[in-house]
Amino acid sequence: MAKIFIVAPDAPMEEAEQLKSRRTLSSGGIRLGVLDNSKSNADHLLNLIIDGVKKEFKVDSVVIKRKPASSRPATDQILDELAKEADLVVSAMAD
């Protein structure tokens, strides 16, 4: 069964620390996918998340895709590439 850890930037740090001890992953590395929604500063937030994931888990690869516009959904091609190349995908919005 896959485990999911959600990072909510507005969540109290105490709650995030409580979740940390419950995170598990197999001994193999993960292929991390990143979907940038193309809002300003989303890339900075996503880079912080990538760095944090790399500190906690073995990451074999990172694939980053960027939506052409924040007001439009990701294209089928982008979603298909992420599904093929990543074990999990992180997406974030920022302004």
LINCORHU-V788249 format. One record per helix or strand. SS is the DSSP state (@ for helix, = for strand). FROM is the first residue (numbers start at 1). LEN is the number of residues. Records with the same first field share a line. If there is no record, write none. Layout:
SS=FROM-LEN + FROM-LEN
This chain:
@=13-8 + 42-15 + 76-10
==30-7 + 59-8 + 88-5
